Amino acid sequence: MMSLSTVFWLLVAITTIIGGMRGWAKEILVMFSLVLASFLDTIIITFVPGVDAAFQAQNPAVQFWVRAMFLLVMAFFGYESPAIAGALQGKGKREKLQDVLLGAVLGFINGYLLVGSLWYYLHIAQYPISGVIAPNDPVVLGYISFLPPKFVGPPWIYFAVGIAFVFVLIVFV
C-alpha cells in the first residue's frame, strides 16, 4: 500500500512532465481553470445563501465527490483548451527549451493545485473512500496546512483570480 504523500508527489511529478511536453501556453490555461474552480467553490459555499447548510447536511462522501467532480470537470476543460500555443510559442531551439522548462514549472503548480485540492477534500471529508487510509505521520499531517484550499484560500484566491484576469487581458487579447 502506498502512502498519500507518495501518491501526491508521484502525481505532481507526472503533471510536471506533462506540463513540459504541453508547453507554457496550454498549461497557463489549466492553471487559470483550477484557480477559477477554487474561486467558484469558495464563493458558492461562502456567499450563496443556504448552500453551505445544505452542503454540510450531506454525507461526507457526497461532499467529497461533489467538490472533486467539480474540480476535475474544470481541470478537464482546462486541459481541453483550444490550440493557442502556436501563436505564443517561439520557433528556435532556445525558445523551445524555455517553453519546456516553463511548461514543466507550470505543470508542477497545476499538479499541486489539482492533486493537493483533491487530497484536502479527502481530508476534510475524513477519507470516505474505501482503501484510502488517513495518514498518521506528523510530517505528512503537516502537509495538510499547505494544500491549496487551505494555503491559497480566502483572501488569496480573490487576488489570484484578479491576476489571472489581468494576465488574460494583457497576453491573450
Buried (B, 14 or more C-beta within 10 A) or exposed (E): EEEBBEEBBEBBEEBBBBBBEBBBBBBBBBBBBBBBBBBBBBBEEEEEEEEEEEBEEEEBBEBBBBBBEBBBEBBEBBBEBEEBBEEBBEEEEEEEEBBBEBBBBBBBBBBBBBBBBBBBBBBBBEBBEEEEEEBEEEEBEEBBEEBBBBEBBEEEBEEBBEEBEEEEEEEEE
